[in-house]
Amino acid sequence: MHVLSIPCLIMASINFYVGAYYLFFHIKRPQIKEHLPFALLCLSVGFYDLFCIGLYNSLSLHDGIFWQRLQFHSVIAISIFSIWFTGIFTEQKGNRVIPFSIGWFIIIFFASLSASPDVSLSPANPAVKNVQLPDWLNITYQESAIGILYQIEILSAVIAYTYLFYLFMRYYRKTRNKIVPLIFVCQFVYFAGVVNDSLVALEFYSFVYISEYAFFFIIVSMAYALLAKFVDLHTAFEELNAGLEQKVHERTREILEAQSQIKRLEGIIPICMYCKKIRDDRASWHQLEQYITENSEARFSHGVCPECREKISFDMNH
């Protein structure tokens, strides 16, 4: 196994772990829309890392082209999920560029499946690269020259990532979210890696591919952003819950205070059928007005009903 396969294997493990973690998170809480595209993005980069390991250990041009083609397929998936994630994270509702860009990369993917080797990768056009860094590190990329179809793919990816930078900048100006600059810087690091790999693949200069390592910065920034957003939502929920509990406590206290002020007359009340006095629990007899006043919040306001008024008037006249 080539020595550079080891860091690629480590990066693949990290990407698969993070991708599986956020995929599980999405299953448990699907209302957080960013988790699914980010999980699929990490998984796509994990497969890209595995394909890089295959390329590092290729001993023939045919083997190298096999892994090189899989790399280009995974780049399409990475571009699609990056656009999808950015569109959700930066709240691009109604932005027609997002679905158009995703559709464009899907077209390139299906075109690459049926395209002839002349426009994709052909053993007839070898582009084997020998990179010598330190004396002990010699890298040989068993690759083919990139056809026009994959050149279009590379150019489309560069344009897409440039547009994603614009979306993050506009989102930061709108929200002043302190996490966005971190994402922007890490996106720039990964973008630099993509540009380097594109120029190396197009044989502009000789160097190692670095995007598989640069994506680690994307994982750190986006995972931190998603975690911070989840913590903010959880904090807001706790504050809302605390406010509701406080209101319930205050309302309960008001009800208890009101109940403590209310005295009710319940059960059978013994009353004299002649004088209308009422007997209490201690066998004492009280005037009706006195008993009701002492055992309730009611107060009496005396008056004369019409029948008694007539009776009084009749007695006075006779």
Rosetta blueprint (number, residue, H / E / L):
1 M L
2 H L
3 V L
4 L L
5 S H
6 I H
7 P H
8 C H
9 L H
10 I H
11 M H
12 A H
13 S H
14 I H
15 N H
16 F H
17 Y H
18 V H
19 G H
20 A H
21 Y H
22 Y H
23 L H
24 F H
25 F H
26 H H
27 I H
28 K H
29 R L
30 P L
31 Q L
32 I L
33 K L
34 E L
35 H H
36 L H
37 P H
38 F H
39 A H
40 L H
41 L H
42 C H
43 L H
44 S H
45 V H
46 G H
47 F H
48 Y H
49 D H
50 L H
51 F H
52 C H
53 I H
54 G H
55 L H
56 Y H
57 N L
58 S L
59 L L
60 S L
61 L H
62 H H
63 D H
64 G H
65 I H
66 F H
67 W H
68 Q H
69 R H
70 L H
71 Q H
72 F H
73 H H
74 S H
75 V H
76 I H
77 A H
78 I H
79 S H
80 I H
81 F H
82 S H
83 I H
84 W H
85 F H
86 T H
87 G H
88 I H
89 F H
90 T L
91 E L
92 Q L
93 K L
94 G L
95 N L
96 R L
97 V H
98 I H
99 P H
100 F H
101 S H
102 I H
103 G H
104 W H
105 F H
106 I H
107 I H
108 I H
109 F H
110 F H
111 A H
112 S H
113 L H
114 S H
115 A L
116 S L
117 P H
118 D H
119 V H
120 S L
121 L E
122 S E
123 P E
124 A E
125 N E
126 P E
127 A L
128 V L
129 K E
130 N E
131 V E
132 Q E
133 L L
134 P L
135 D L
136 W L
137 L L
138 N E
139 I E
140 T E
141 Y E
142 Q L
143 E L
144 S E
145 A E
146 I E
147 G L
148 I H
149 L H
150 Y H
151 Q H
152 I H
153 E H
154 I H
155 L H
156 S H
157 A H
158 V H
159 I H
160 A H
161 Y H
162 T H
163 Y H
164 L H
165 F H
166 Y H
167 L H
168 F H
169 M H
170 R H
171 Y H
172 Y H
173 R H
174 K H
175 T H
176 R L
177 N L
178 K L
179 I L
180 V H
181 P H
182 L H
183 I H
184 F H
185 V H
186 C H
187 Q H
188 F H
189 V H
190 Y H
191 F H
192 A H
193 G H
194 V H
195 V H
196 N H
197 D H
198 S H
199 L H
200 V H
201 A H
202 L L
203 E L
204 F L
205 Y L
206 S L
207 F L
208 V L
209 Y L
210 I L
211 S H
212 E H
213 Y H
214 A H
215 F H
216 F H
217 F H
218 I H
219 I H
220 V H
221 S H
222 M H
223 A H
224 Y H
225 A H
226 L H
227 L H
228 A H
229 K H
230 F H
231 V H
232 D H
233 L H
234 H H
235 T H
236 A H
237 F H
238 E H
239 E H
240 L H
241 N H
242 A H
243 G H
244 L H
245 E H
246 Q H
247 K H
248 V H
249 H H
250 E H
251 R H
252 T H
253 R H
254 E H
255 I H
256 L H
257 E H
258 A H
259 Q H
260 S H
261 Q H
262 I L
263 K L
264 R L
265 L L
266 E L
267 G L
268 I L
269 I L
270 P L
271 I E
272 C L
273 M L
274 Y L
275 C L
276 K L
277 K L
278 I E
279 R E
280 D L
281 D L
282 R L
283 A L
284 S L
285 W E
286 H E
287 Q L
288 L H
289 E H
290 Q H
291 Y H
292 I H
293 T H
294 E H
295 N H
296 S L
297 E L
298 A L
299 R L
300 F L
301 S L
302 H L
303 G L
304 V L
305 C L
306 P H
307 E H
308 C H
309 R H
310 E H
311 K H
312 I H
313 S H
314 F H
315 D H
316 M H
317 N H
318 H L
